Amino acid sequence: MKASVVALTVILLFGFAPTVTRAQMFFAMKFGGGVDVGVARHFAVRLGEFNYYMTRFGTSDCLLGPGEPCGINGKGTQNNFTISTGIVIR
């Protein structure tokens, strides 16, 4: 990346997340994006990156016990967001 070049990034990931006891795997996904601004040939500043991370656990094998719903909404879905900034080394 050359200095002063702006790069947009987009991510989309699908996969599986294990339960605490690793007895089962449930659906998980993550998507988001960010903006990098080049400041030198091998360095950039990440102005911001925003990601949404969702896991969907069932009603078994939870910390609360078998048959109890996982997640803070009682339906097994956890919604998380991350925002970050930093230095990128290429």
URKAVEN-V415773 format. One line per field, one symbol per residue. psi: psi as a letter, one per 40 degrees, with the letter a starting at -180 (. if undefined). burial: + if it has 24 or more other ideal C-beta (glycine too) atoms within 12 Angstrom, else -. Layout:
psi: ???
burial: ???
//
This chain:
psi: hiiehhhhihihiiaihiidefdihihiihiaiihhhheideiihhdihhihhhigiaeifideiheihiieeeeehhhiiihiiahhh.
burial: ----------------+-+------+-+-+-+-+-+-------+++--+---+++++----+-------++----+-+---------+--
//
